[in-house]
Amino acid sequence: MDAATLAACLGCPTAVAVDWLSHLDYGMSQYDIDTPARQAAFLAQVGHESGGLKWLTELWGPTPAQRQYEPPADKARELGNTEPGDGFRFRGRGLIQVTGRANYDAVGAALCLDCIRQPELLAEPEFAPIVAAWWWAQHGLNTLADAGDFETITRRINGGLNGYDDRLQRWVAAKHALGVTA
């Protein structure tokens, strides 16, 4: 894949894609995101979640939803957030916006990164693509991409269908750029 194709898939300037190309290629290759259909679905979701590689750390209000990331809320327990400040500390980061102490711990264990002491690693260009690809693989998203089940992919990443129209538009653009016909 070249930078212009990557830019079309992500909805970002080609100059930005140039900086990310090798990291994304590496991450995708490590987790079998290796067909045009898989790459189109992955890059469309990454493009949406990061705003075309603009936002690698969740914007923090905190909003009412983000307040639920803090203990003792049920959402905080679901995310493994156990200490005051964990909601902010382990807010969404990276290309798929990995969220919560438990997810940061799992990523760190899998990739030999100290994401608990250095949560900002998930937003670094060197690590963000491999983290996103690992998360994608852990949630069985290659199989869903092979089946063209973009709605279920979105639900697994987002927990719902937030931004679904934008995600779909990015998927159409990525499929076109990569020559996916189905």
N, C-alpha and C positions, 0 to 999 in steps of 0.2 A: 504494500500500500504506500502511496506517496502522500506528501503533505497536503496537496490540493484535495485529494480524495478524503483524507481524514478530516480536513476542514469542512467539507460538504456534509460528512456524516455527523459531525459534532455541532455544526452551526457556529463555527468560530472563524476568525481570520486565519488565513494560511500561515502568516508569520507566527501565530500562536501554535498552530498545529506542528510547525517545524520543531519547536522546542519540546513537544510532547511525543512526537512520533516514535522515537526509539523506546521510550518508557512504556507506551501503550502496546507497541508491537511485542515487547518482551513479556509484559503482563498477560496479554492474550495468549501468547504462545505457551506459557507455563500452565494454563488451565484450559487448554483445548478449545479456546474461542477462535477456531481456526477455519471456519467456513464463512462464506459471505452472509449467510442467513444468521449465524450466531453473532458475527461481528456487527451486522446492521442493528440487531436488537440490543446488543451490549452498548454500542456507541450511541444509539438513540437515547437509552436510559442515562448513560453517563452525561451526554450533552444536556439533557433536561436537568438532572440532579445538580450539575455544576454550573448551569447557565452558560454553556459553551466554554467551559474551563475558566470562568470568571470567579466562581465562589467555591472555595475548597473547605470553608468552615461555615457552619450554619450561622446565619445572622441571628443575633440574640437580642430579645426585648427586655426581659423575658415576656413572651406571649402567654396567654392562659394555658395553651397546650404545653409550652416549655416549662411552666411552673410544675406541671405534673411529672417532669423528669426528676424532681427533687423528692427525697424521702420525706415523709412516709407514704407518699402517694402510690397507688397500685401500679401506675405506669413505671414509676421509679423501681419498684420491686421487679417488674417484668424485665427492665433493662439492666438489672443488677446494680443499680445505683444505691449505695448503702450509707454514704457519708454526706453530710451537708456540703453543698457545692459540687457534687458529682454531676448534677444535671448540666451545669455550665461546663465543667471540666471535660465531660465526655459527651458534649453536644455533637451533632452530626459533623463529620469531617470526611474529606476525600471525595472521590469521584462518584461514590454511591451514598455518601453521607452516612457512614457507619456511626451508630449512636449507642451510648450506654456502656458502662463499665464492663459488663459481661461480654459484650461484643468486642470491645477494645482488648480485653484479656484474651479472648479466643484468637483474634487476629495476631496478637503479639506472640502467643504460644506457637501458632502455626508458622509464622514467618520469622521467628527469632528476633522480635523487636520488643523493646520495653515501652509498650504503648500506655501502660499505667503511669509510669513516671514521666513519660514524654508523649502525651497524647497528640501533640502537634505533628508528630511524624506522619500521621495518616493524611495530612494535607500537603506533604512535601512531594514535589513532582517525581522524585526518585522512588517513592513508596506508594503514592496514591493509586497508580494503575495496577500494581501487583495486589494491593489490598482489595481493590474493587473486583479484580478478576478472581481472587481467592473467594471473596464473599459470594460472587456470582456462582462459582462452582459448588460451594458449600450448600447453596440453596436450590441446586438442580436446575439452573436456568438454561443450560445448554440444551437439555431435553425439550424444554418449553419453546426455546427459540427454533429448534428443529421442527417442531409441530406448528410454528407460527402463532403460538398462544401468547400474544403480547399483553393481553389484559391480565392474565395470571402472573406474568413476569412483573408487571407494574404493581399488582397487589402484594407480591412478595417483597418487592423493594420498598414500596411506600406504605404498605399496610392498608391501602385504599386506592382510589383512583385520582388523587390530587394531581392536577396538571396533565390529565390524560390527553387532552386535545393537543397540547404542545408535544408530548411524548410521541403521539401518533404522527404528527407532522414531521418530527425528526426521524421517525422510523421509515416513513415513506421516502424522505430525502436520502437516508442512508442506504435503503434498499436500491434506490435508483443509482446512487453513486457506486455501489458495489455490484450492480448488475443482477440483483436478486429479482426474479420474475414471479415467484409465488407469494 
